[in-house]
Amino acid sequence: MTDREHDIVVFGATGFVGELVAAYLADHAPAGTRFALAGRSPGKLAAVRDRLPAAAREWPLITADATDAATLAGLAASARVVVTTVGPYAKHGMPLVEACAAAGTHYADLTGEVLFVRAAADKTDAAARATGARIVHSCGYDSIPSDIGVLLLHERAAADDAGGLIEVQLVATARGGFSGGTIDTARGQLDAIRTDRAAREIAFDPYGLSPDRAGEPEIEQPPDAPRPARLPDGTWTVPFMMAGYNTRIVRRSNALLGWAYGRDLRYGEVMGCGTGLKGLATAAAVMGGMGLIAGGLALPPTRALLDRVLPAPGTGPSEEARRRGWFRDVLHARTESGRRYRGVVAGRGDPGYAATAVMLGESALALALDTDRLPDRAGSLTPATGIGSVLAERLRAAGHTYTVEPA
């Protein structure tokens, strides 16, 4: 791909998260990296470029629509890497994935949609492997902390000759907000699951994203929505809203690596709410809020009411809210030999927006600039299998925490 016009194209740069990613790249990319901004509206693209740091003021603008296959083919052919924030991906994402797979162009997105990743893998994996394209899904808060965190646990256990991973539980804590795009995505997936039996079976299958479903071990995985519980250290936990997605990405990584993490790995995620009576009260409040939102979005009458108060597509947390946000995931692991490890993945900034802009930006830079250090893989991949520990190195340098220690 040495003859490509652009190193990285940011598709969806006029959206809320797209502009954050473009700004991050303008501030942090090495000098000489060739960027372009892409989207439907030339006027809006120009306005975004005018708001970006000075380094981006000369970036080319590419007019492209998510539904125009011919335009997307040209966009993909012009770039070494395309990063896209145009969602919901089930509605808007497939033509770009197909274009990148056909052109041998590396691709990264922010999807947290099981049904989209399943469909994209089925449609484009063979083509991407033939052209050498790395199609890397979920390069944000969903699901880099989970996916890279478990990869690092595996690497440490292997280095210590401690055997495969038997059980890993991620306990997530965070402070952040929601954008209209995230809520729109949730609406679409709920609708698909409710009306399509095949979609429902994929969404509820713990191995729904496996590249080899028949080869998966028949072991019971932790539930995606466990009952509130208290950990040995006194922390109260509730279901983590992204567990149903992140766990499937981690299991896909394990299968793509030939089950190198461990054939019998049980992997689950929960949200930590604190200790004592305050933690119990927080857990009760979170459970109540999750139930109200999930139930409200599932029913047309209550959905109409929620639509009046929830953020609209194209909006998100304020700059101050993004600055004050943070996330911290603690991973507790046990290996075949009985050794235990504790991993920590953490970062400052709203996890879904400020921190996600860092994650997607560094994923794009790794795909464009670190190709000689990346895993020797192509096709429909995950952050762990498409970028690997190189991404952990980049994110540490960007101020995030990725550590693994004996427990």
N, C-alpha and C positions, 0 to 999 in steps of 0.2 A: 504493500500500500504506500510505497514511497512517493508515488506520483499523485497522490490525492491533494486537492486544493486546500483542504482544511484539516487540521489535526482533530478538532472537536467542534461539533455543531450542537448548540443547545436548542432543542425543539420544544416549543411552548414557552419561550422566553417572556411573553407578555402576560403569563399567568403569575399567580401569587408566588408559588414556589420556584417557578422558572426564573423569575427575576432575581430571587435570592441566590440561586445557584450561579447565575451569570455574574452577579456581583462578587461572589466568593472566588470564582475563577479569575476574574479581572484583578483581584487583589493578591492572589496567591500562586498563580501559574508562573513558571519560569519565563523569562524574557524570550521572545521569539516563538512562543507557542501560537499557532494560528487558529483563531476562533471565528465562528460565525453564529449569528442569532437567527432562528427560524420561527415562523408563525404565520397565521392567516392574514394579518393586517399589517401592511407596510408602515402605515402611520403610527400604529401602536408600537411596532418594533423600534422605529426611530425614536419614539418618546422614551422607551425603556433604555435604549442605548445612551440617550442624553443624560439619564439619571445615574448611569453606571460610573465607576471610577474612570479617571482620565485614560488609563491604559486601554479601555474598551471603545473609545470614541471613534476609532477607525475600523472597527469590526464590520465585515460585510453583513448585509441583511438578506435573508432568503425567504421569499414568500412561498408558503407551502400549506396545504390543507391536509388534515389527518385522513381524509377520505379519498384523496386524489392519488391513485397508485402511480401514475406516470410521473407526477411531480416528486413524490417520495422516492421513486427509483433514482431520479437525478440527484436528489439531496443525499441519499445514501452513497451513491457513487462518488460524490465530491469529498467525502469525509473518511478519516480513519476511524473515528468514533462518533456516534450520535447518542446523546443523552436526551431523554424525553421525560417531561413532566405532564404530558397531555393525558389526562384521565377524565372519567373512569376508563381504564385501559380495556375492559371488556367491550366498551362501546366505541372507543376511538383508537385502540392501540395496535390491532393486528396488522393492518397494511404496512406500518412502519417496520414491525418486526420482520415481516416477509421481505420487504425491500432490503433491509440490512443483511438478512441471511443470504439472499441471492447475490448481493454485491460484495460479500466478504468483508462487511463493515462491522466493527465491534459496536455493541449496543448496551446501554444501561438504562434502567428505569426505576421507578419508585413504587411499583405496584405492591399491593397487599391483597390481591384478588386470586384466590385459589383457582377459580374457574378459568380466568384468563391465562394463568401460567400453564395450566393443564392443556388448554387449547393451543397455546403458542408452542409448547414443547411438541405436541403431536403434529403440528403443521410444519414446523420449521427446523427441528433438530437435525434431520438428515441433510437438508440443504445447507445449513450452517456448518456442519462438519465437513461437507464437501468443499466449501469455499474458504474454510478457516475462520469463519466469524465466531466470536465469542458473544453469545446472547445472554447477558447477565441481568437477571431480574432482581428486584427488591434490594436496591442499593441505597437504602435510607434507614431510618430507625426500624422500619420493617424491611429487611430482617438482619442487617449487618451485625448488631450487637449479639444476637442469638447465634447466627451462623459462624461468624468469626470467633466468637467466644468458645464455642464447642470445638472448633478446629484447633484452637490453641491448647485446650485441655487435652485433646487427642495427641498433639505433637509433644506435649510435656510428658504425658504418660508413656508414650512410645520411647522417648529419650531416656526415661527412667526404667525402661523394661518392666513397667508395672501392669502390663496386660491391657486388654481392651476396656473401653468404658462400659459399665453395666448400667449405671443410673446417673442421670444429670437432671437437676432441677434448677431452673432460673427463677430468681426472685427479683421482680422489677419494681423499682420505685422511680417516680418522675414527677416533675412539675411542668405542665404544658397546656396548650389549648388545642382547639379543633378549627380546621378551615372548612369552608363550604364545600370544597372539592372532596374532602374526606367523607363528609356526610352524604354527598351525592353518590359516592362509590358504595357506601353502606346500603343506601336505598336500592341501588341496582342489584347488588348481590342478594339481598333479602328477597327481592322480587323473583330473581331467577331460581333461588332455592325453593321458594313457595310454589312456583308454577311448573317446575321441570323436575321430574323424578330422577332422571339421569344426573342432572346438576346437583341435586340433593345428595345422591349417593357419593359423588366425588367429594363434595364439601365436607361430609361427615366421615369419610374414610380417613383414618389416621395416616395411611400411606397413599393418599390421593394424588400426590405429586411424584410418586416413585417412578423412575424410568423402567422398573422391572417389578410390577406389582406381584406377579406370580412368584417371584424369587424372594419376597419379603418374609421374614420369620413370623410365625403366627404366635406372637407374644402380645399380651395386653398392654397397651400404652396408657399413660396417665390420662385422665379425662381432661378435655379442654376447659370445662367449667366445673371444677371441683367445689365441694362445699367449703364455706369459710372454715379455716383451721388455724391452729397455733403451732408454729415451728418450735423446735427444742430451745431456741434462744429467746422465746417469748413473743416473737413477731406474729401478729395476726395477718392472715392472707385471705385473699378473695380471688376469683377468676381474673386473669389478665385478658383484656379484650382482644389482643392480637395473638394469643396462644394458639388458636385454631389455625392460624396462618404460619406463624414462625416455626412451630413444631414440624410442619410438613416440609418447610424449606430445609431444616436441619436434617430430617430423614431423607430428603432427596439428595442432599450432599453426601450423606453416608452411603447411600446406594450407588451414586455416581463414582464414588471412590472404592467400589467393591466391598462395601461394609467394613472399611478400614477402622472406623471408630469402634466397632464391635457388633457382631450379629445380634446380640441380645440387648442392645441399648434401649433403655426406657428413658424417654426425654419428655419433660413437662415444664410448664411455665405458670407462675402465679404472680399476683401483685401483692407487695408488702404494704401494710397499712400502719405499722408502728406497734408498740408494745403497750401493755397495761390497759387500763380502762379507756384511755384516749385512742389507742390502736383499735380496740373493740368497737368504739363508737364510729371511728373512721370507716372500718370495715362494713358496719351496718349501713352507713350513709352511702358508701360506694355501691353496695349491692342494690340498694333502693334506687339510686340514680340510673344504674345500668339497666335495671328491669324496666323502669319507666321509659327510657329512650328506646330500648329494643322493642318493647311492646308497642310503644307509640308509633314507631316507624313501620311496624308490621301491619298495621290496620289503617285503611284509607281515611276514616274520619279523624283519628287522632294524628295521623301523619300530616294532614292539612293544617291542624293546629300547631304542630311542632315546626312546620315549614315557616310559620310566621315569626318564630323566635330564634331558630337555629341559623347559623351563618349561611349566606348564599354563596354559590359557586363563584370563585374569583376573589374571595375575601379570606382573611385569616387574622391571627393574633397581632396586636399592635407591636411596634418595634420595642417598646418597653417590656411588654409581656414576653416577647421572644428573648430579650436580653436576660430576664430574670429566671428563665426556665433552666432545667437541668434534668439529667437522667443518671441512674445508677443501677446496674444489673449485677447481682451476685449469683454466680453459678457454683453449685455444690455437686461434686462428682465423686463417684465410687468406681473403682476398677476391678477387673477380674481377680487381681491379687489381693484385694482388700485395701489397697492404698486409696487415700482420699485427697482430693485437691479442691482448692477454692479459687475461682476465677472472678475477676472484677472488670467490668466494662462500664465506663462512665464518661460523661462529658457535660460541658456547660452549654447553656442556650436551650431554648424550647426544643424538645427532642424531635418533634415532627416537622420543624421548620428550620430554625437556626442550626441545630446539630445535624439535621438531615441534609442541609445545603453543603455542609462540610463533607459528609459521607459520600454524597453523590458526586461532588466536585472532585474529591480525591479518587473515587472509583474511575471517573473519566480520565483523570491525569494518569493513573496507573495503566489503564487500557491503552492510552495513546503513547506514553513515554517509557513504560517499563516492560515492554513486550518480551525482552530477552530474559526477564526474571519471573515471568508469570508461569503458572502451570501449563504444561504442554497439552492443552485441551481446546476443543472447539465444539460448538453445538449449543443446545439450550442448557444453560449453566446457572449456578448460584454464586453469590460472592465468594464462598469458601472454595469452590471448585474452579471458578473462572479467574479469580484474582488472588485468593489465598492469603498467606501471611504477609505478603507485600503490602496488602491493604492495611493490616494492623500496624506495620512500620510507618506508613504514611499518616495514619490517624493519630498515632502517638506523637509524631512530629507536629501535627496540627493542634495538639493540646488535649486529645482524648486519652483515656486510661485503658490499657489492655494488659492485664497481669494474670499470671497463674502461679500459685504457690501451694506447697503441701499443706493440708489442713490438719 
